[in-house]
Amino acid sequence: MRSTSGSSTRSIAMRWLIRLAGVLLLIAGVAVGSVLLLPGDRIARIASDQIRAQTGRDLVFTGDTQVTLWPVLGIVTGPVAFANASWSDQGPMFTADSLAIGVNTAGLFGGDVRITKVDAENPVVRLEQRADGRANWLFRPASPTPSNVPAPANPDPNADKNEFVLEHLDVRNARLIYAVEGQDTIDIANVDLSLIWPEPAGAAQFDATARPTGVPLSIKVEIDKFAEWSQGQPQPVSVAVSGPGGAVSFEGVAGILGELAGQTKITTPDTGGFLNALGVGPVDVPQGLGRKADISANVTLIRDGVLALRDAVMNLDGNSLRAEADIQLGDVPQINARLSAGRLDVSGLNAGAGAPAASSAGTAPATPSSWSTTPIDASVLSTFEGVIALSAEAIDFGSLKLDATRMDLRVDRSRAVVTLEEVLAYDGRIAGEIVLNNRNGFSTGGAFQGTGIALNGVLSDMAGWKRLTGQADIRLAFLGVGQSVDQIMRNLSGEGTLSVGRGTISGLDLDRLIRSGDGGGGTTVFDSLTASIVMKNGDVLNDDLLLILPQIETRGAGRIGLGAKDIDYLITPVAVRARSGNGFAIPVRISGPWAAPRIIPDVGAALELNFEQERKALESEVRQEVERTLQKELGIVTEEGQTTEEAIQDKLEQELGRSLKKLFD
């Protein structure tokens, strides 16, 4: 009996389960059938009406619209266009060749449009923003209820029930156009985008791949309370952009109009490659200025396009700096920045100027006998304008080394002026300004003064010349024009003065030269040196050098070839007490290339200078002896005021006259 009863119970349960499953299948069939019985354009029209109600914009479908079950339950449309803001004249905000829209069936019948998935083929998205803050992606700008309008006594609980929800969006081969009034339009093609937004009140995640230059960039964005953010309310946002050569991240709060505040980090093992991937263009970042960079900063961007950087810490190729900056964004950013640093090594600026480009023909690096012919790329001067103030403990430019430095860089329309406010260098001080002008071809010039400058250090660093020591006061003004260092050095012009106290000249012993005629290999110790120069066509010309030694006074004149890296200079030391106070001079000619100049006494000039009086005395003595012989042998007497030649001519005329007279007698 028990067995029969238990079997009956199980049988009844199975029948009810079968009936329940049948009912569920029937319900599902009715639901699916109801969707399939709805024309595709009816579903599209329902979606379009809901979107219009939510955004105030028309969504227009053209072509056939079909209901689908696979891969999503929904519709597949033909070409589609979403209207732009009423103030725009640039056409639709969104167009696509086709859309595949998956919808939630229950929500559709309930009046809500809950889209589970959208696939867009070849869409074009145009984002526009006006200077007054209007943006075409703000569908319903917030407008507070006037305080004098009372709230309804019995609000409709279903008034806000119907809503538009997009759970998942996939976009392939999109074109994104971003146009801000008064700025260059950004136009990026071949973009893939995925949006996941499962809850209307929750966060949205974007995962995109952009290819501004054909190289893929990964862009990941997460926005909290995406619906509120899309209506203009700033929300917590995280952004990560990565690609070949580097990555950028942001964590903070941001609004849909571009305002933001938070922490940003930039890490670029290959800054040039990363900038190229971003579409900035081929950029060869000099070593020392961030070829490899690690940067963090607190950033704030307000709606009028002013970006503020605070507490910025930068590591650029091992150079550590701290910075604060205010940047007015635009086609040409306006920068006002303050930088502070310890010891900076930017010798790569000099090395970069001398390094030939791999694809450049007819260029060469600098050598001991020539300057670099590699074209100078000063295009960076056109990328921004403004003022950058720098203070550093020391700066190594390679060919110039500075100690404690305060300087300002002012850039205006591709012209930069570096003002040396306070610079300690080579045991002295330097002040003045240097100009780099790339407005119409490249040129550089400047004017500066140096006091107490150690000549050995500065000449060694700038020209590789180590023969002269002493503390100098220098004044120099110069101008050079050219597209390479070689061109600039070969047409330098300008003028200057030099005044040196006690110092030395190695490789030349003027005292030994005076005594023995051999001054090579020694060292000259002098009390003072003064000179003025004129620069013309890359040559330094001087004719008033004065070098004072205890018993020797040396003058100099000649040419120093800055362009050719050669020298042709005559130094004339005079032993002022020699030859009974008449002095004794042995000129020395320095000639040849800077790397190996020849120092040779000029014997011809020495004879001319030292024996001029003796030569004149000898000439007078010979002339007197000739006159005495003529008087004795020929009877020629020189009258007062008459030269010997004239007396001989008179004597010949007299003798010829007497001979002719005898001939006719």
matplotlib code that plots the C-alpha trace (Angstrom):
import matplotlib.pyplot as plt

x = [0.0, 2.8, 4.5, 1.4, 0.7, 4.3, 4.2, 1.0, 2.3, 5.4, 3.2, 1.0, 4.1, 5.6, 2.3, 2.3, 5.9, 5.2, 2.1, 4.2, 6.9, 4.3, 2.8, 6.2, 7.0, 3.6, 4.3, 7.7, 6.3, 3.6, 6.2, 8.5, 5.6, 4.3, 7.7, 7.9, 4.3, 5.3, 6.6, 10.3, 9.5, 7.0, 9.7, 12.0, 9.3, 8.7, 12.5, 12.6, 9.7, 11.3, 14.6, 12.9, 11.1, 14.4, 16.7, 14.5, 16.2, 14.9, 16.3, 15.5, 15.7, 15.8, 15.6, 14.3, 14.0, 13.8, 13.1, 15.9, 16.3, 20.0, 22.6, 20.4, 16.7, 15.8, 16.0, 18.5, 18.1, 19.4, 21.0, 20.3, 20.8, 20.5, 19.7, 22.2, 21.5, 19.2, 22.0, 24.4, 24.6, 27.0, 24.5, 23.5, 25.3, 25.4, 25.1, 25.7, 25.3, 23.3, 22.4, 21.7, 19.6, 18.8, 15.9, 14.4, 11.0, 9.3, 10.5, 9.4, 5.8, 5.9, 6.8, 10.5, 13.2, 15.9, 18.4, 20.6, 23.0, 23.7, 26.1, 26.9, 28.6, 30.8, 29.3, 30.3, 30.0, 30.2, 30.8, 30.5, 31.0, 30.4, 32.4, 29.4, 29.5, 26.7, 27.5, 25.5, 25.8, 23.9, 20.4, 18.5, 20.5, 19.7, 17.2, 16.2, 12.5, 11.7, 11.2, 7.8, 6.4, 4.9, 5.5, 2.4, 0.3, 0.0, 2.9, 2.4, 4.5, 4.9, 5.9, 9.6, 9.1, 9.6, 13.2, 15.8, 18.6, 21.6, 23.3, 25.9, 27.2, 29.7, 31.0, 33.4, 35.3, 34.0, 34.9, 35.0, 34.9, 35.4, 34.9, 35.4, 34.6, 37.8, 40.0, 41.3, 38.9, 40.0, 39.1, 40.0, 39.0, 39.1, 38.0, 36.5, 34.4, 32.6, 30.3, 29.0, 26.3, 24.2, 22.3, 20.8, 22.0, 25.3, 28.7, 29.6, 32.8, 34.3, 36.9, 38.1, 40.9, 41.9, 44.5, 45.3, 48.5, 47.6, 49.2, 46.6, 46.0, 44.1, 41.7, 39.8, 37.4, 35.1, 32.5, 30.5, 26.8, 27.0, 23.5, 24.1, 27.5, 25.9, 23.6, 26.5, 27.1, 30.8, 31.4, 34.4, 36.2, 39.2, 41.0, 43.9, 45.5, 48.3, 50.2, 53.6, 56.1, 54.0, 50.9, 48.8, 46.3, 43.9, 42.0, 39.7, 36.4, 35.4, 32.5, 31.1, 32.1, 35.8, 36.2, 38.3, 40.3, 42.5, 45.9, 47.5, 50.5, 52.6, 55.1, 56.8, 59.9, 59.8, 58.2, 58.8, 57.1, 54.1, 53.6, 53.7, 51.1, 48.9, 49.1, 51.3, 53.7, 57.3, 59.1, 62.7, 62.9, 66.4, 68.1, 67.7, 64.3, 62.2, 63.1, 62.2, 59.8, 58.0, 55.6, 52.9, 50.9, 47.6, 45.6, 42.6, 40.8, 38.0, 35.5, 37.2, 40.1, 42.6, 44.7, 46.4, 49.3, 50.3, 52.8, 54.2, 57.2, 59.1, 61.9, 63.2, 66.0, 67.3, 66.8, 64.5, 62.3, 59.3, 56.8, 53.7, 52.0, 48.9, 48.1, 45.4, 44.6, 44.0, 45.6, 48.7, 48.7, 49.6, 51.9, 52.9, 55.2, 57.7, 60.3, 62.9, 65.6, 68.9, 71.6, 70.4, 72.1, 70.8, 74.0, 71.9, 70.7, 74.2, 74.7, 71.3, 72.4, 75.4, 73.9, 72.9, 69.4, 69.3, 67.5, 69.2, 71.6, 74.4, 74.5, 77.3, 78.0, 80.5, 84.2, 87.3, 87.7, 84.1, 80.6, 77.5, 75.6, 72.5, 69.5, 68.3, 64.7, 63.3, 59.6, 59.0, 59.0, 55.7, 53.9, 53.4, 53.7, 54.2, 56.7, 58.7, 60.9, 63.6, 65.9, 68.5, 71.6, 73.5, 72.9, 75.2, 74.6, 77.6, 79.4, 78.5, 78.2, 76.4, 76.3, 73.4, 71.0, 67.8, 66.5, 63.2, 62.1, 59.6, 58.1, 56.0, 55.1, 58.0, 60.5, 62.1, 64.0, 66.1, 66.8, 69.7, 68.5, 71.3, 73.8, 77.0, 79.4, 83.2, 83.9, 82.1, 78.7, 76.8, 73.8, 72.0, 69.7, 69.8, 67.3, 66.2, 64.0, 62.2, 59.7, 61.2, 64.1, 66.2, 68.5, 70.1, 71.5, 72.0, 74.0, 75.5, 78.1, 80.3, 82.5, 85.3, 84.9, 87.6, 88.8, 90.4, 87.0, 84.8, 87.2, 87.8, 84.0, 83.0, 85.9, 88.2, 91.0, 92.9, 95.9, 94.6, 93.9, 92.8, 89.7, 88.0, 85.4, 83.6, 81.0, 79.6, 76.8, 76.2, 73.9, 73.9, 71.5, 71.3, 69.6, 72.5, 75.3, 77.8, 75.8, 75.4, 79.1, 80.1, 78.1, 78.3, 78.5, 78.8, 81.3, 82.7, 85.5, 87.8, 89.7, 91.8, 93.9, 96.8, 96.9, 98.9, 99.3, 100.5, 102.5, 104.3, 107.1, 107.5, 110.4, 112.4, 111.4, 112.9, 116.1, 116.8, 114.4, 112.7, 109.4, 107.7, 106.6, 106.7, 104.3, 103.9, 102.7, 101.1, 99.9, 97.0, 95.3, 92.8, 91.3, 88.2, 86.7, 84.5, 82.8, 82.0, 81.1, 82.1, 85.5, 86.7, 88.8, 91.1, 93.8, 94.4, 95.3, 97.6, 99.4, 101.5, 104.3, 106.8, 109.5, 107.6, 104.8, 102.9, 100.5, 98.4, 96.3, 94.7, 91.8, 90.2, 87.9, 84.8, 83.3, 86.4, 87.8, 91.2, 93.4, 95.8, 97.1, 100.4, 101.6, 104.4, 106.3, 108.7, 111.4, 111.1, 114.5, 116.6, 119.0, 119.5, 115.8, 115.1, 113.3, 113.7, 110.7, 110.2, 106.8, 105.1, 102.6, 99.9, 98.2, 96.3, 93.4, 92.3, 93.1, 96.8, 97.9, 101.4, 103.4, 106.3, 108.5, 108.1, 111.8, 111.0, 108.9, 111.5, 114.3, 112.0, 111.0, 114.4, 116.9, 114.9, 117.2, 120.4, 119.2, 118.5, 121.9, 123.7, 121.9, 123.0, 126.6, 126.7, 125.2, 127.8, 130.6, 129.2, 129.1, 132.7, 133.8, 131.9, 133.4, 136.9, 136.8, 134.4, 134.6, 130.9, 130.0, 126.5, 125.0, 122.8, 119.3, 120.5, 120.6, 123.5, 121.4, 120.7, 124.4, 125.4, 122.7, 124.0, 127.6, 126.6, 124.7, 127.7, 130.1, 127.7, 127.3, 131.0, 131.4, 128.8, 130.4, 133.7, 132.0, 130.6, 133.7]
y = [0.0, 2.4, 1.7, 2.3, 5.6, 6.9, 6.1, 8.0, 11.1, 11.2, 10.7, 13.7, 15.9, 15.0, 15.9, 19.3, 20.0, 19.1, 21.4, 24.3, 23.9, 23.9, 27.1, 28.8, 27.7, 29.1, 32.4, 32.6, 31.7, 34.4, 37.0, 36.1, 35.9, 39.3, 40.8, 39.0, 40.1, 43.8, 45.3, 46.3, 49.9, 49.9, 48.9, 51.5, 54.1, 53.3, 53.6, 56.8, 58.3, 57.4, 58.9, 62.1, 62.3, 61.9, 64.0, 66.4, 65.2, 63.1, 59.7, 59.0, 55.5, 55.1, 51.9, 48.5, 47.7, 44.0, 42.2, 39.7, 36.9, 36.3, 37.3, 39.8, 40.1, 43.4, 45.1, 45.7, 49.0, 50.6, 54.1, 56.1, 59.7, 61.4, 65.1, 67.8, 70.6, 73.3, 75.9, 73.7, 73.9, 71.0, 68.3, 65.3, 64.6, 60.9, 58.9, 55.2, 52.9, 50.5, 49.7, 46.4, 47.2, 44.6, 45.5, 44.3, 42.9, 43.5, 47.0, 47.7, 46.7, 48.6, 51.9, 51.9, 51.5, 49.4, 48.7, 45.8, 46.2, 48.4, 47.6, 50.5, 50.1, 53.0, 55.7, 59.3, 61.2, 65.0, 66.7, 70.5, 73.1, 76.8, 79.5, 80.2, 76.7, 75.1, 71.6, 69.4, 66.4, 68.2, 67.0, 68.5, 71.3, 71.5, 74.3, 74.7, 75.1, 78.7, 79.2, 80.8, 77.7, 75.4, 71.6, 69.6, 68.4, 64.9, 64.1, 61.2, 58.3, 57.1, 60.4, 59.5, 55.8, 55.6, 56.0, 55.3, 52.9, 51.8, 48.7, 48.0, 49.8, 48.6, 50.9, 49.8, 51.9, 55.2, 58.7, 61.1, 64.9, 67.2, 70.9, 73.6, 77.2, 79.1, 76.0, 73.6, 70.7, 67.2, 64.6, 61.0, 58.0, 54.3, 54.2, 51.2, 51.8, 49.7, 51.1, 49.1, 50.8, 48.2, 50.4, 53.8, 55.3, 53.5, 53.8, 53.5, 51.9, 52.9, 50.8, 52.3, 51.9, 54.9, 55.1, 58.7, 57.7, 54.1, 52.8, 51.6, 53.5, 52.0, 54.3, 53.1, 55.4, 54.8, 57.4, 57.2, 58.0, 58.3, 59.6, 62.6, 63.2, 63.3, 66.0, 68.3, 67.2, 66.4, 62.9, 60.8, 59.7, 57.5, 57.6, 55.5, 56.0, 53.7, 53.1, 52.5, 54.5, 55.5, 55.9, 58.7, 58.2, 60.5, 60.0, 62.7, 64.5, 65.6, 67.1, 66.6, 70.1, 69.4, 70.7, 68.4, 68.3, 65.4, 63.6, 62.8, 60.6, 60.4, 57.6, 57.6, 55.3, 56.7, 60.1, 60.7, 57.5, 58.1, 61.7, 60.3, 57.7, 60.5, 62.3, 65.1, 64.3, 63.1, 64.6, 64.1, 65.0, 66.0, 64.0, 65.8, 67.3, 64.1, 61.5, 59.3, 61.0, 60.3, 63.1, 63.5, 66.6, 67.9, 69.3, 71.5, 72.5, 75.0, 75.6, 78.6, 76.4, 77.3, 74.3, 74.7, 72.4, 72.3, 70.2, 68.8, 66.5, 65.7, 63.3, 64.0, 61.7, 61.8, 65.6, 66.3, 69.4, 70.8, 73.0, 75.1, 76.3, 78.0, 77.1, 78.7, 76.0, 76.8, 76.4, 77.9, 77.3, 80.3, 79.1, 80.8, 78.4, 78.3, 75.6, 74.8, 72.2, 70.9, 70.1, 69.8, 68.0, 69.2, 68.5, 66.5, 69.7, 70.2, 66.5, 66.5, 69.5, 67.6, 64.3, 63.7, 62.5, 58.9, 59.9, 63.3, 63.6, 66.1, 66.5, 65.8, 66.1, 68.5, 67.5, 69.2, 71.0, 71.7, 72.5, 70.4, 70.8, 69.0, 71.3, 72.9, 72.0, 75.0, 74.1, 73.8, 77.6, 77.6, 75.2, 77.5, 81.1, 82.6, 82.9, 80.1, 81.0, 78.6, 78.5, 75.7, 74.9, 74.2, 73.6, 71.7, 72.6, 70.6, 73.5, 75.8, 75.1, 77.3, 77.3, 78.8, 80.2, 82.3, 82.9, 83.6, 82.2, 84.3, 82.9, 85.0, 83.9, 81.5, 84.0, 83.1, 85.5, 84.0, 86.6, 85.8, 87.4, 86.0, 83.5, 82.3, 80.7, 80.1, 81.8, 85.0, 86.4, 86.7, 88.9, 89.7, 88.0, 85.5, 85.5, 82.5, 83.5, 81.0, 83.3, 83.5, 81.1, 80.5, 83.1, 83.7, 86.7, 88.4, 90.7, 90.0, 91.0, 88.8, 89.8, 87.8, 84.9, 82.2, 82.2, 78.7, 77.1, 79.0, 78.7, 75.0, 74.3, 76.4, 76.1, 73.4, 75.9, 75.6, 77.9, 81.1, 81.6, 84.7, 86.4, 88.4, 91.1, 90.4, 92.4, 90.8, 91.4, 89.0, 87.8, 84.6, 83.5, 80.0, 76.6, 74.8, 75.5, 75.6, 78.2, 80.3, 80.2, 81.1, 84.4, 85.6, 89.3, 91.6, 93.3, 93.1, 93.9, 91.9, 92.9, 90.4, 90.8, 88.6, 85.4, 83.0, 81.8, 78.2, 77.0, 80.4, 81.8, 85.5, 86.1, 83.2, 84.2, 87.7, 86.3, 83.3, 83.5, 80.2, 80.7, 77.4, 75.0, 77.4, 79.6, 83.4, 85.1, 88.5, 91.3, 92.4, 91.9, 94.1, 93.9, 94.9, 92.8, 93.1, 90.0, 89.7, 86.7, 84.3, 85.9, 87.7, 90.7, 92.5, 95.1, 96.5, 93.6, 94.8, 92.3, 93.7, 91.7, 93.0, 93.9, 93.1, 94.9, 92.8, 93.9, 91.8, 91.9, 89.4, 87.1, 84.2, 82.2, 81.0, 79.5, 77.8, 77.0, 78.5, 81.4, 83.8, 86.1, 88.1, 88.8, 91.3, 91.2, 94.1, 94.1, 97.8, 98.1, 96.3, 98.1, 101.0, 101.7, 101.4, 98.0, 94.7, 92.9, 89.3, 89.0, 85.5, 84.4, 81.9, 80.2, 77.1, 75.1, 75.4, 71.8, 72.2, 75.8, 76.6, 79.2, 80.5, 83.6, 86.0, 86.6, 89.1, 91.2, 91.0, 92.3, 95.1, 96.2, 95.8, 97.1, 99.9, 102.6, 100.6, 100.2, 103.9, 104.7, 102.3, 103.8, 107.3, 106.1, 104.4, 107.5, 109.8, 107.4, 107.4, 111.2, 111.5, 109.1, 111.0, 114.3, 112.8, 110.8, 112.9, 116.3, 116.4, 118.8, 118.7, 122.1, 122.9, 121.3, 119.2, 115.4, 113.3, 112.1, 115.7, 116.7, 113.8, 114.7, 118.4, 117.2, 115.0, 117.8, 120.1, 117.5, 116.7, 120.4, 120.9, 117.8, 119.0, 122.5, 120.9, 118.9, 121.9, 124.2]
z = [0.0, 0.9, -2.4, -4.4, -2.6, -3.0, -6.7, -7.2, -5.5, -7.7, -10.8, -9.8, -9.2, -12.5, -14.3, -12.6, -13.5, -17.2, -17.1, -15.6, -18.1, -20.9, -19.5, -19.4, -22.9, -24.0, -22.3, -23.9, -27.2, -26.9, -25.9, -28.8, -31.1, -30.0, -30.8, -34.1, -35.0, -34.4, -37.6, -37.4, -38.2, -35.3, -32.9, -34.4, -34.1, -30.4, -29.8, -31.8, -29.8, -26.5, -27.5, -28.7, -25.3, -23.5, -25.6, -27.6, -30.8, -33.7, -34.5, -38.1, -39.7, -43.4, -45.4, -44.2, -40.5, -39.6, -36.4, -35.4, -32.9, -33.4, -32.4, -30.4, -29.9, -31.5, -34.9, -37.7, -39.4, -42.5, -42.5, -39.3, -38.3, -34.9, -35.1, -33.9, -31.6, -33.0, -33.0, -35.1, -38.9, -39.3, -40.0, -37.8, -34.6, -35.4, -38.5, -39.3, -42.2, -40.1, -36.5, -34.8, -31.7, -29.0, -26.7, -23.5, -24.4, -21.1, -20.9, -24.4, -23.6, -20.4, -22.1, -21.3, -24.0, -22.3, -25.0, -24.2, -27.1, -30.0, -32.8, -35.2, -38.6, -39.9, -37.7, -37.7, -34.4, -34.4, -31.0, -31.0, -28.3, -28.5, -26.7, -24.4, -23.0, -25.2, -26.3, -28.6, -26.3, -23.6, -24.5, -21.6, -19.9, -16.2, -15.4, -11.7, -10.9, -10.1, -6.4, -6.9, -8.6, -6.0, -6.3, -7.3, -4.4, -5.7, -8.0, -10.4, -9.2, -12.7, -14.1, -14.4, -14.8, -18.6, -19.4, -22.1, -21.1, -23.1, -21.6, -24.2, -27.3, -29.8, -32.5, -35.3, -37.7, -36.3, -37.3, -34.3, -35.0, -32.1, -32.9, -30.2, -31.3, -31.9, -31.9, -34.6, -35.2, -34.1, -36.7, -35.9, -38.1, -37.6, -34.0, -32.2, -29.1, -26.5, -23.8, -20.9, -18.9, -17.1, -14.6, -15.4, -12.1, -12.1, -13.7, -17.4, -18.8, -22.1, -23.9, -27.1, -29.6, -31.7, -34.5, -35.2, -37.1, -37.8, -34.5, -32.0, -28.8, -26.0, -24.1, -21.0, -19.2, -16.2, -15.2, -12.0, -12.3, -16.0, -16.5, -14.2, -15.8, -19.2, -18.0, -16.9, -13.3, -12.6, -11.4, -10.3, -13.4, -14.2, -17.5, -18.9, -22.3, -23.4, -26.6, -28.1, -26.0, -23.0, -20.9, -19.3, -16.5, -14.6, -11.3, -10.1, -10.9, -14.4, -16.2, -19.6, -20.7, -20.0, -16.5, -14.3, -11.1, -10.0, -10.2, -13.5, -14.2, -17.4, -18.0, -21.4, -21.9, -25.5, -25.5, -29.2, -30.1, -27.8, -29.2, -32.7, -31.8, -30.4, -33.7, -32.5, -35.4, -35.5, -32.5, -31.7, -28.0, -27.1, -24.4, -21.1, -22.0, -21.6, -24.2, -21.2, -18.8, -15.6, -14.5, -11.9, -11.1, -9.6, -12.5, -12.7, -15.9, -15.9, -18.6, -20.1, -21.1, -18.3, -17.2, -13.8, -12.8, -9.2, -7.2, -10.5, -10.1, -13.3, -14.1, -17.6, -18.5, -15.0, -14.6, -11.6, -11.6, -9.7, -11.5, -11.3, -14.5, -15.8, -19.4, -21.6, -24.0, -27.7, -31.1, -29.6, -25.8, -23.6, -20.8, -17.6, -15.7, -12.9, -12.8, -10.1, -10.3, -8.9, -11.4, -15.0, -17.8, -21.1, -23.0, -25.4, -26.9, -28.3, -29.1, -30.9, -33.0, -34.1, -34.8, -38.4, -39.2, -40.6, -43.7, -44.3, -47.2, -47.2, -43.4, -41.1, -37.3, -35.8, -35.8, -34.4, -37.8, -38.7, -37.4, -37.8, -41.1, -39.7, -40.2, -37.0, -36.0, -34.1, -34.8, -31.1, -30.9, -32.8, -30.5, -27.5, -26.3, -22.9, -20.1, -18.4, -15.4, -14.4, -11.4, -11.1, -9.1, -12.2, -16.0, -18.3, -21.9, -23.1, -24.8, -21.9, -18.2, -15.7, -12.0, -10.0, -12.6, -12.8, -16.3, -18.1, -21.5, -23.3, -26.5, -28.9, -32.5, -33.0, -31.4, -28.0, -25.8, -23.0, -20.3, -18.0, -14.8, -12.6, -13.8, -12.0, -14.4, -14.7, -11.4, -12.6, -13.4, -16.7, -17.5, -20.8, -23.3, -26.1, -29.0, -31.0, -34.0, -36.3, -37.8, -41.3, -41.2, -38.2, -36.6, -33.2, -31.6, -28.3, -26.1, -22.7, -20.3, -18.2, -15.2, -13.6, -16.2, -16.1, -19.7, -19.5, -18.6, -21.0, -24.0, -23.3, -23.2, -26.1, -28.5, -27.1, -26.6, -23.3, -23.8, -22.2, -18.5, -16.5, -15.1, -17.9, -18.2, -21.5, -23.5, -26.6, -29.1, -32.0, -34.7, -36.8, -39.5, -40.9, -40.9, -39.4, -36.8, -39.7, -41.6, -38.4, -37.4, -41.0, -41.1, -37.5, -37.1, -34.1, -31.8, -28.3, -25.9, -23.6, -20.5, -18.6, -15.5, -14.6, -16.6, -18.7, -22.3, -22.6, -25.6, -26.0, -23.8, -25.0, -22.6, -23.9, -27.5, -26.9, -25.4, -27.6, -30.6, -29.5, -27.6, -28.3, -25.6, -22.6, -20.8, -20.9, -17.7, -18.3, -16.2, -18.3, -21.7, -23.5, -27.0, -29.0, -31.7, -34.8, -36.1, -39.8, -42.0, -39.2, -38.6, -35.5, -36.5, -34.1, -34.5, -31.0, -28.7, -25.9, -23.7, -20.8, -19.2, -16.6, -19.3, -22.5, -24.2, -26.8, -29.5, -31.7, -34.8, -37.1, -37.7, -35.8, -38.0, -36.1, -39.1, -40.5, -37.0, -38.0, -37.0, -38.6, -36.0, -35.5, -32.0, -31.6, -28.3, -27.7, -25.0, -24.2, -22.4, -25.0, -27.4, -25.1, -24.7, -28.5, -27.8, -29.5, -31.2, -32.4, -34.0, -33.7, -36.2, -35.0, -38.0, -39.0, -37.6, -34.0, -33.3, -34.3, -34.8, -35.8, -33.7, -35.8, -35.3, -38.3, -39.2, -42.0, -39.8, -37.0, -39.3, -40.5, -37.0, -35.2, -37.8, -39.5, -38.0, -38.9, -42.4, -42.8, -41.3, -43.7, -46.7, -45.7, -45.2, -48.7, -50.3, -48.8, -50.0, -53.5, -53.6, -52.4, -55.2, -57.8, -56.8, -56.8, -60.0, -62.1, -60.5, -59.8, -57.0, -55.5, -55.0, -52.1, -52.5, -55.4, -55.4, -56.6, -59.5, -60.5, -60.2, -62.5, -65.0, -65.1, -65.5, -68.4, -70.1, -69.8, -71.3, -74.1, -74.9, -75.1, -77.3, -79.8, -79.9, -80.9, -83.6, -85.4, -84.9]

ax = plt.figure().add_subplot(projection="3d")
ax.plot(x, y, z, "-o")
ax.set_aspect("equal")
plt.show()
